[in-house]
Amino acid sequence: MSDQHSHQSFETRAIHAGNTADPLTGAVVPPIYQVSTYKQDGVGGLRGGYEYSRSANPTRTALEENLAALEGGRRGLAFASGLAAEDCLLRTLLAPGDHVVIPNDAYGGTFRLFAKVVERWGVDFSVANTSDIASVREAVNDRTKLIWVETPSNPLLGITDIEAVAGVARQAGVKLVVDNTFASPYLQQPLALGADVVVHSLTKYMGGHSDVVGGALVTADEALGEELAYHQNAMGAVAGPFDSWIVLRGIKTLAVRMDRHSENASKIVEMLTQHPKVTQVLYPGLPEHPGHEIAAKQMRSFGGMISFRVQGGEEAAVEVCNRAQLFTLGESLGGVESLIEHPGRMTHASVAGSALEVPADLVRVSVGIENVEDLLADLRQALG
């Protein structure tokens, strides 16, 4: 993060970091540099360091500077998707024979990357309950290079004490990676709590409008950022200029959106906890949630993601999803519109039969920024 923005509040950084007025025209929004290559002033005479847009593009640079500023990091990198970012990170930091600790409640795509791709080239992993520090410590061995954390987790909304796990990682001499997608940097700052790398699916809250796919890495250490940037260029799964521009636009309203997501979610949770057909509500804002005190300590508020279990098992959960009307049945999350899904058959089908398998009666909702009374009415009718 540049010194220019280090003293500014989050909302100000979200709007201004990386968003320098165009020097040619004075345009207050950075242009979309839809270009593949750049004229050189003589052999090796690069203007601003730009030679080819896989290596660097001014629109992507603006986004990467913004990402670093929001997470309080030294280097931000933007990718074509969240999984592209994860793949670059793993192939940069790991080698055959290494070991990773992953959570027992993780995004299905992350698990698939470890179980079906990374494991094939000689990296193995152990599953730990990252909400239990003893479980994390026990899972680390002399081959461990990374501890991977999601908090809040997907889809069970588990909470991990980032600062405590960072202590375990430091003691073991390994890197701590935190997937901050569910919280966004507005609600949570993992690097300030001791994480080495933050991962984002920019598709979700950062973009915020269900119109772009992207991913990001932000590092606390400049040298690690440079190493990741080398591999980003070598592998090539970079964010395109238009996608970078769309995410930059979305980030400008991140703070106000997250406030509304959280406010709406809290009212929906109140209704769900009193509904006779709901057997359990999973939301870190509930005092009875096992991670509530930690979430209250490390998050600004509790976010817009809710999972709940219903009477009647899997078929009843599927029917709730099918009956919803204002809540759109679809995968993904974090957009201005509300979404509903059945994790067991949709986003987390890839973990069926594994230690990460999710309950069959589970419904997950991404609460949007619509009028909350309309959202409440839709969920009531969907529950029946």
N, C-alpha and C positions, 0 to 999 in steps of 0.2 A: 504494500500500500504506500502510495506517495505521501510525503510529508504535507503536501498541499491539502489533502483531505483528511489527514489523521485526526485533526481536532474537531471535525464536523460531526453533527448528529447523523444517525442512520438515514433518516429521510432525505437529508441534504445530499449525502453521498450517493444514494440511489439515483438521484436526478442528475447530479453533476459529475461524478467520478467517471473519467473516460469520455465524457460528452463535451469535448472541446469544440467551440464554434469553428466552422470551416474557414480556414485562412484565406481562401480565394474569394468566397462570396459573403462570408459572415453568417451563413445558415446556422441556426442554433441547434439543429439536429445533425449529427454526423452523417455524411452521405453513405449510400450503399455503393461500395467500390466493387461493382460487378465486373471483375477483371481477373484474368489468369496470370498475365505477365506484365513487366514494368520496363520502360525505357531506361537504359543505363547511360550515364554520362561518361563514356569511355569504359573499357573493360574493367569490371569490378567497381565501377563508380555508381553505387546504389544510392537512391534518394530515400532517406529515412530508413535504410536497411531493407527495403522491399525489392525482391527480385522475382518471386513466384508465389502465387497465393496459397499453395499448400504450406509453404514455409511461414508466411505471414501475410496478412491482409489488413489494411487500416480499419475496416469495420470490425473485424474480429479482434484486433488489438484494443479497440475502444471497449468492447465487451469484456475482454480479459482484464483490463485495468479496473473496470467497474467491479467485476467479481472479486478481485483481490481486495479492493477497498471495502466491500460489504462484509467479507469474512475476516477482515483484519489480517490478511496474509501478505506474503512477499511476492507471490507469483500466482496468477490465474491462467488457466488454459481452457479453451472451449473446444468441444468435440461434436461430432455428428449425432451422438446420442449418449445417454447416460452409460450404457453398456460399453460403448466405444471408449469412454473415459476410464471405466473400470479395467477394460482389457489393456489399455496403455499402461495404467498404473501397475497391474500385476506383472506384465511382461518386462517392465522397467526394473522392478524391485525383486523379482523372484527368479530362481533358476531351478533346474531339476534337482530333486532331493530336498527342497525347502518345504516348510510346513506353515499353514495359516490356521488361525482360530477364527471361526465364523459363528454368528449367532444362531440359536435354535429357532429364531423367528426373523426371517429375512425375506426380502423381495425374491419371488420365484426366479426371475431372470438372473439375479446374482448367484443364487444356488446353482442354476443350470450352468452358468459360466464356470463355476468351480468344479462341479461334478461331471460335466460332459465335455469340457474343453480343457481347462487348466490341468485337471488330474491326468489327462492323457499324455502330457509332456513332463510328467514326473513330479508334480507338486501335489502333495496331499493336504488334507484339512481335517480338523476336529471340530465338532459342534459343541458349543458351550452355551449355557444360560448366562448371557452377558449382564443380566440384572443381578446376578450372584457373583460377587468378586472372587469368592473361593473357587467357583466353577471355572472362571476365566483363568485364574492362577494355576489350577490343576491341569488345564488343557494345554498350557504352554510347555514346550519341550526344547531340547537343545538345538533342534532344527527350525524352530519357529522364527519367522521373519516379520510377520504381520499379525496384528489383532484387528479384526473387522467388526465394526459396531454400526447398528442402525438404532437411532433413538429420536423420536418414537419409532417403533418398529412396524413393519408391514407384514401382515394385517392386524396383529393382535395388540398393537399400541403399547408394547412393553417399553419400559424406560430403563436406560443404562446410565449409571453415574459416570459421566465422561471423565471427570477429574480423578476418580478412584481407579478406573481402568487405565488412564494415562500413567498413574503411579506404578501399576503392574507392568505396563509396557516399558517404562524407563528402567525399572529394576531388572527386567529380563533383557534389555538392550534391543528391543524390537520396535517397529513402527506401529502407531495407532492410526487407523483410518476410520473416519466417521462419515456415514451416509447421512447427510443433513437435509435430505429431500423433503421429508414430512414437516419439518419445523421451518425451513428456510432460514437464511441468516438473520432475518428480522427477529425471529423468536429465539434463536439459539446461536451461540458463537463457540463451536468446538475447539478452534485453535487457541482461543483464550483460556480454555480449560485444560490444555495440554495435548490435544491431538496434533499429529504431524501432517495429515492430509485430510481435507474435506472433499467428499464426492457429492455431486448433485446430478439429478435428472433435471435439466433446464426445461424440459417438457412440462413440468408440473407447476408449482407455485411461481417460479421465477418468470417463466413465459406468461403463465396465468390465464391464457385465453384459448387453450386447446387448438392452437393453430400452428404449432412449431414443435419439432423434435430436436433435442440437443442435450449435451452433457457437459460437465465441468469438473475440473480438479483445482483446488486451491491449496497451496503449501505454506507452512510456517517458515520454511527454510529456503533461502534463495538458491543454494546449490542443488537441492533436490528439485526445485522448480526448473532449473536449467537442464537437469538430466531428463526430466519428464518432457520438456519442450523438444529435446533432441529426438526422443522416441516418438513424440507426436508427429514431427515432421517425417521421420523415417517410416512410420506406419501409415500415416496419411488420412486417418479418419477425422478430419477437421470439420469444424462448423463452417458452413458457407456464409458468404457476406449477407445475403438476404435473411437467413435464419438468425445470424448474429444481430442484425438490426431489429428484427422482430422481438428477440429476447430483451435487448436493451430497452425497447419501448415498454415491454411488459414490466420490467424491473422498476420503472419510474413510479408505478402505483403499487408496488409490493407492500409497503407499510400499511396503506389504507385498506388494501384488500385483506391482508392478514388480520387486521383488527376486526373486519366484518366477518370473515370466515370464523374466527374464534368466537365472536359474539353470537352468531347464529348457531354454531355448534353447541354452545353451552345451553341454549334454550331447547334445542332438540334433545340433548342428553337428559334434561329435566323431564321431558315428556316420556322418553323411552324408559327411564327408570321406574315410571309409574304405570307403564302399559302392562296389562295382564298377560299378553302373549309374548312378552320379551323376558327371557330368563336371565340374561346377563348383559350389561353394557360395559364395553371396554373403552375407557376414555381417561386420560391422565388427569383431567381436571376434577374427577370425582374423588372426594376425600378417602373413600374406601379402596381406591386403586392402589396396589402395592408400591407403585413408583411415584405416587402423588407428591410426596415431600421433596424428592429429588427433582422431579419435573418443575415444581414451584421454585426450586433453587436455581436451576440452570436454564429455564425458559422464561420468556417475557409473558407469554400466555400459552394456552394449551392446544391451539391449532384447530383446524377444520376437519380432521379425520376422526370418524367414529366407526367402531365395529360393534355389532350386537348379535346375540344368539336368540333364537326363537323357539317356541314350543312347536313340536311336530317334526323336528328333524330336518333332514336335507331337503325333502320335497317342499316343506312349508317355507324354508328359506328361499328356495328358488321361486316359489309363487309370490312371495313378497317382492322380489326383484321384478318379476314379470308384471305385477299389478301396478307398480309405480308409474306415474305419468309425468309429473314435473321433474322428478329425479330420473335422468336419462340412464337407461341400462347400457353400460359401456365400461371398458377398461380405462385405465389411467386415473388421474386425480389432479386436484389443484387448480382447476379452471374456475372461471366466474360462474359457470353453470354447475348445478348439483348433479352428481353421478351416483349410481348404485350398482353394486355387483355382487356376485357369489364367488368369493375367492377360491373355494375348492374346485370349482369347475372353470374358472376364468383365469385370473392373474396368477394363481398359485397351483394350477394343475400340474406344473412341472415338479412339485415337491411331493406329490401323492406317493405314499408308501415309504417316505423318508422320515428322518427325525424332525423335519420341518413341516410335516403334514398338518393342515389346519382343520379345525372342527367343521364337520359337514353342515351344521346348522348355523354357520356364521354368515352374516351379511355385513358388507363394508360400504359406508357412504362417504363421499367427498362432498362436504357441505359448501355450497356456493354462496354467492352474495345477493341472492334474490331476497324478496321480502320473506321474513322467517315465518309469518303466519301461513303463507301459501305452502311453504315447505312442510310445516307441521301438519297441515290438512292432508297433503299428499301422503305422508308417511302413515297417518292414522288410517286412511282408506286402504293403503297397501297392506297394512297389518291385519285389517279386517275387524 
